[in-house]
Amino acid sequence: MSQRGLSGMLVGNIPVTAATRFPDRESYFCAGTGRRFSFAQTNERINRLANGLLGLGLRKGDVVAFLSHNRVEMVEIYFALAKTGIVGLPLNYRLAPVEIVELAGSMGAKGLVIERGFDEAAAQLRSGVPGIVHTVVIGDEAPAHGRGYETLLAASPADEPRVEIDEADPFYFNLTSGTTG
């Protein structure tokens, strides 16, 4: 067995490898929205999100909080973060808005990706965390604040982001809500 094992594998390379090997195979199905994506489409959407976040002015090491139910965008967010070096802060939708604000503020969030429907939490985050200067909203309608997720993807290039990523670079905070002890 190799001494190196998987130590050289970058998380952001996983969708690239899958898209190269199996471009037309279905990568996932979102039961909540009925959408299906191939591995090639998945990698393209991840790249568009990554480039969109960079285009907003977010940079490697910046923190982006995200709040959503389980849906395909969650996969795209995690991989986009891994490709950009932007550090993600997944927020638990079961927390009270005041708890969400405290987490985002204490971790220094500069951006927010949030699903439509979490309007109260979004409003409290925007007012309670002054560092959040960019908001991207997942949902069908154009948001009253920030940018629409699909609009951001459509306006962003599909090529691989040009960010130097090292295997030791963090890409998300792994926090619990106290339920796991």
VEXMILUM-326750 format. One record per residue (C-alpha): residue in one letter; x, y, z. Coordinates in steps of 0.001 Angstrom, whole numbers, plus 524288, in hexadecimal, padded with zeros to 5 digits. Layout:
REM VEXMILUM-326750
@rest:a, u:X, v:Y, w:Z
...
//
This chain:
REM VEXMILUM-326750
@rest:m, u:80000, v:80000, w:80000
@rest:s, u:804B8, v:80D9E, w:7FCBF
@rest:q, u:809C1, v:815D4, w:807F6
@rest:r, u:80319, v:8218E, w:801E2
@rest:g, u:7F571, v:81BBC, w:8017A
@rest:l, u:7EB73, v:82669, w:7FEFD
@rest:s, u:7F389, v:83131, w:80536
@rest:g, u:7F57A, v:83811, w:7F82C
@rest:m, u:7E728, v:837D1, w:7F44C
@rest:l, u:7E089, v:844FE, w:7F441
@rest:v, u:7D1F9, v:8450D, w:7F6F0
@rest:g, u:7CFC8, v:84E9C, w:7EBC5
@rest:n, u:7D57C, v:844BC, w:7E245
@rest:i, u:7CAE0, v:83AA2, w:7E4E3
@rest:p, u:7C0A2, v:840A3, w:7DBC9
@rest:v, u:7CB03, v:8433A, w:7D157
@rest:t, u:7CF19, v:834F0, w:7D183
@rest:a, u:7C103, v:8302D, w:7D120
@rest:a, u:7BDAE, v:83967, w:7C5DA
@rest:t, u:7C990, v:834B1, w:7BE54
@rest:r, u:7C6DB, v:82646, w:7C077
@rest:f, u:7B807, v:82624, w:7BFC2
@rest:p, u:7B36E, v:832F6, w:7B98D
@rest:d, u:7A5E9, v:82E2D, w:7B572
@rest:r, u:7A298, v:825B6, w:7C130
@rest:e, u:798F5, v:82B10, w:7CAEA
@rest:s, u:79FFB, v:83092, w:7D6B5
@rest:y, u:79416, v:83385, w:7DEE9
@rest:f, u:78580, v:8353F, w:7DF68
@rest:c, u:77F5F, v:83F7C, w:7E82F
@rest:a, u:772CD, v:839B3, w:7ED77
@rest:g, u:76E64, v:846E9, w:7F294
@rest:t, u:76F15, v:84DC1, w:7E565
@rest:g, u:76E93, v:8424F, w:7DBC8
@rest:r, u:77B1F, v:846B9, w:7D51C
@rest:r, u:78562, v:83D45, w:7CFDE
@rest:f, u:7936F, v:84069, w:7CC51
@rest:s, u:79E47, v:8390E, w:7C56E
@rest:f, u:7AC19, v:83951, w:7CACA
@rest:a, u:7B00A, v:842FF, w:7C01A
@rest:q, u:7A49B, v:84BE9, w:7C380
@rest:t, u:7A7A6, v:84AB7, w:7D1F0
@rest:n, u:7B5D4, v:84EB0, w:7D031
@rest:e, u:7B1C1, v:859FA, w:7C769
@rest:r, u:7A80B, v:85F02, w:7D17E
@rest:i, u:7B236, v:85DBC, w:7DC4C
@rest:n, u:7BBFA, v:86576, w:7D41C
@rest:r, u:7B1DB, v:86FE2, w:7D11A
@rest:l, u:7AEB5, v:87156, w:7DF8D
@rest:a, u:7BD29, v:871AC, w:7E323
@rest:n, u:7C001, v:87C04, w:7D8DD
@rest:g, u:7B3B5, v:88374, w:7DCBB
@rest:l, u:7B7F5, v:88427, w:7EAEF
@rest:l, u:7C57B, v:888A0, w:7E6CA
@rest:g, u:7BF2A, v:89283, w:7DDAF
@rest:l, u:7B7D8, v:89850, w:7E940
@rest:g, u:7C504, v:89B5B, w:7EF42
@rest:l, u:7C5E8, v:88FF9, w:7F8BA
@rest:r, u:7D394, v:88A4F, w:7F9DE
@rest:k, u:7DAC4, v:87E89, w:7FF3A
@rest:g, u:7D9A6, v:87EA7, w:80E02
@rest:d, u:7CD05, v:886A5, w:80E4D
@rest:v, u:7C17A, v:88053, w:81541
@rest:v, u:7B455, v:87DF9, w:80EB1
@rest:a, u:7A8F9, v:87963, w:81706
@rest:f, u:79E87, v:8711F, w:81088
@rest:l, u:79106, v:86D0C, w:814C8
@rest:s, u:7886C, v:863CF, w:80D1E
@rest:h, u:7809C, v:85769, w:80DE4
@rest:n, u:786DE, v:84B5B, w:807D5
@rest:r, u:786E0, v:84E20, w:7F938
@rest:v, u:7906D, v:84D57, w:7EDDC
@rest:e, u:79598, v:85B00, w:7F049
@rest:m, u:79BAA, v:8561F, w:7FCF1
@rest:v, u:7A47E, v:84CFE, w:7F534
@rest:e, u:7A804, v:85801, w:7EBEF
@rest:i, u:7AB22, v:8612D, w:7F741
@rest:y, u:7B45C, v:857A9, w:7FE05
@rest:f, u:7BBF1, v:854B5, w:7F19E
@rest:a, u:7BC52, v:86300, w:7ED56
@rest:l, u:7C238, v:8667C, w:7FA76
@rest:a, u:7CC49, v:85BB2, w:7F909
@rest:k, u:7D024, v:86100, w:7EB9F
@rest:t, u:7D191, v:86F19, w:7F03B
@rest:g, u:7D73E, v:86E36, w:7FDD3
@rest:i, u:7CB89, v:875C4, w:802EF
@rest:v, u:7C826, v:86FF9, w:8102B
@rest:g, u:7BA1A, v:86BA2, w:811D6
@rest:l, u:7B1DB, v:86CAC, w:81DEE
@rest:p, u:7A63C, v:86367, w:81CE4
@rest:l, u:79B25, v:8685E, w:82564
@rest:n, u:79109, v:85F39, w:82B22
@rest:y, u:7833A, v:8634B, w:82775
@rest:r, u:77E63, v:85DC3, w:8345D
@rest:l, u:78585, v:86865, w:83BE7
@rest:a, u:77EB5, v:874DF, w:83FEE
@rest:p, u:78244, v:880C3, w:837A4
@rest:v, u:78959, v:886F0, w:8433D
@rest:e, u:79205, v:87ACB, w:84430
@rest:i, u:794A9, v:87B24, w:83592
@rest:v, u:7989D, v:88976, w:83698
@rest:e, u:7A1BE, v:88679, w:841F0
@rest:l, u:7A883, v:87B8C, w:83A58
@rest:a, u:7AA05, v:8838A, w:82DE2
@rest:g, u:7AEFB, v:88F49, w:83553
@rest:s, u:7B8B1, v:887BD, w:83D94
@rest:m, u:7BE54, v:8810F, w:83177
@rest:g, u:7BF8D, v:88DE3, w:82A0B
@rest:a, u:7B659, v:88AF8, w:81EBA
@rest:k, u:7B7D1, v:89419, w:8130A
@rest:g, u:7ADED, v:88D57, w:80A61
@rest:l, u:7A127, v:88608, w:80B82
@rest:v, u:79AC1, v:87BDA, w:802D7
@rest:i, u:78CF9, v:8799A, w:807AC
@rest:e, u:780E5, v:87291, w:802E4
@rest:r, u:774AE, v:87A9C, w:800CC
@rest:g, u:76B86, v:877BC, w:80C0C
@rest:f, u:77587, v:87ADC, w:81678
@rest:d, u:771E7, v:8892D, w:8153B
@rest:e, u:771EC, v:88C27, w:823CF
@rest:a, u:77F6F, v:88631, w:8257A
@rest:a, u:7844A, v:88D62, w:81951
@rest:a, u:77F70, v:89A76, w:81E74
@rest:q, u:78584, v:8982B, w:82BC5
@rest:l, u:79258, v:893CA, w:825BA
@rest:r, u:79312, v:89FCA, w:81D00
@rest:s, u:79058, v:8A8FB, w:82861
@rest:g, u:79789, v:8A179, w:83314
@rest:v, u:7A40E, v:89DFE, w:82BD4
@rest:p, u:7A97C, v:8AA73, w:825D5
@rest:g, u:7B456, v:8A2D3, w:81F12
@rest:i, u:7AA94, v:89C3F, w:815EA
@rest:v, u:7AB5E, v:8A46A, w:809A5
@rest:h, u:7A708, v:89A46, w:7FF8D
@rest:t, u:79A6F, v:89263, w:7FFBE
@rest:v, u:796AF, v:887EB, w:7F5DE
@rest:v, u:788C3, v:882B6, w:7F69C
@rest:i, u:784F7, v:874EA, w:7F271
@rest:g, u:7772D, v:8748D, w:7ED0D
@rest:d, u:76E7B, v:876F5, w:7E16D
@rest:e, u:76B61, v:8854B, w:7E33F
@rest:a, u:77487, v:890DF, w:7E1F2
@rest:p, u:778B6, v:894BC, w:7EFB4
@rest:a, u:77594, v:8A1F0, w:7F598
@rest:h, u:78395, v:8A238, w:7FA8F
@rest:g, u:79012, v:89C64, w:7F53C
@rest:r, u:7916D, v:8943B, w:7E8F1
@rest:g, u:78973, v:888B6, w:7E45F
@rest:y, u:79117, v:87BEF, w:7E49B
@rest:e, u:78D89, v:877D5, w:7D6C0
@rest:t, u:78FC7, v:885B9, w:7D1C4
@rest:l, u:79D68, v:8858E, w:7D7B9
@rest:l, u:7A050, v:8786F, w:7D157
@rest:a, u:79B5C, v:87CF3, w:7C40E
@rest:a, u:7A3FE, v:88915, w:7C483
@rest:s, u:7B061, v:881DE, w:7C8BB
@rest:p, u:7BA5A, v:87A63, w:7C090
@rest:a, u:7BA48, v:86B81, w:7C095
@rest:d, u:7C910, v:869D6, w:7C056
@rest:e, u:7D08E, v:864D0, w:7CC17
@rest:p, u:7D32D, v:86FAC, w:7D5FF
@rest:r, u:7E124, v:874AD, w:7D619
@rest:v, u:7E43E, v:87395, w:7E48D
@rest:e, u:7F019, v:86C8B, w:7EA09
@rest:i, u:7EAAD, v:8628B, w:7F3A0
@rest:d, u:7F2E1, v:85A35, w:7FCA7
@rest:e, u:7EE3A, v:84DC1, w:80325
@rest:a, u:7EFA3, v:85460, w:81072
@rest:d, u:7E6A7, v:85FC5, w:80CDF
@rest:p, u:7D9DC, v:85F91, w:81470
@rest:f, u:7CD2C, v:86073, w:80CE9
@rest:y, u:7C2CD, v:85FB8, w:8178B
@rest:f, u:7C0B8, v:86071, w:8262D
@rest:n, u:7BBA4, v:853A6, w:82BA4
@rest:l, u:7B335, v:85836, w:836ED
@rest:t, u:7A889, v:8513F, w:83E4F
@rest:s, u:79C63, v:856B1, w:84486
@rest:g, u:79F32, v:84FBD, w:8511A
@rest:t, u:79698, v:84439, w:84DA4
@rest:t, u:7A1AB, v:83A7E, w:84BCD
@rest:g, u:7A888, v:83CA4, w:858C7
//
